[in-house]
Amino acid sequence: MRHQVTIGWAKSSKNGEGTPNLKNNVDIGAGAKIIGNMTIGDNVVVGANSLVCNNFEANDVVGGVPARSLKKEIKK
């Protein structure tokens, strides 16, 4: 995890379950925001300044606002 990363909960989530669940070996770039009730799988790389508010499976590379999978784009 780099500097100025925010990991937070979403107030609008029902039952108060709005916290992110980060699995093992997640690499989070500087300034990334990870908000809400979602899971980020093992070995995921989150790009700098990304806004993550959706689930991502293991071994993925994500980035953008809002974050999306970049793994397919990298393989091209």
N, C-alpha and C positions, 0 to 999 in steps of 0.2 A: 504494500500500500504506500503510495507516494503522498506528498504534502497536499493539503487543502481538499481532502476527500471527505464527502458527506455521506453517511449511511444513516438513513432515517425511516421513520414510519409514516404511513399515510393516515391522516386523521379520518378520512372518509371510509376506511375499511370497516366492515361490519364485525361485530364481536371483539373489537379491539385487536384483531390479529393483523396488524399492518407492518410487521417488521420483516426486513429481508433475511433470507437464510443463505449464507455463503458456505459452500462446501470447501473441501481441501484444495490448497495450492491455487487460490484465485489471485491473479496479479492485477492490481487496480492502478491505473494511470493517474497522474496528477490532476486534481480538480474534478474528478469524476463524482457524480451524484448518483447514489443508489437508494431509491425511494420506493417504499410500499411493500406489500405482501407478495413476495416472489422468491424464487430459488435460483441461485447461480451455481451451476454444477462444478464438479472437480476440474481443475486445470484450465479454467476460463481466463482469457486475457481481456481486460476492459480497457479500452483506449482512453487517453487523456481527454478531459472535459466532456465525457459522455454523460448522458442522462439515461440511466437504466431503470426501467419500471416494468419490465416483462421478464418471464422465465427464460433462462438459457440453459441448454443441455451441456454436458461435460465436453471438454476439449474443443471449445469454440473460441473465436476471436470476435469481439463485439465493439462497436463504436458508433458515434453519432448522437444526434439529438432529434428524436429519441433513438436510443441504441438499437441496432439491428445486427444480424449476423454478417460478418465480413469474411468468414472462412471461405465461402464459395468464390468471392471476388478475388481473394488472394491466390487461389489455386489456378486461376485462368492464366 
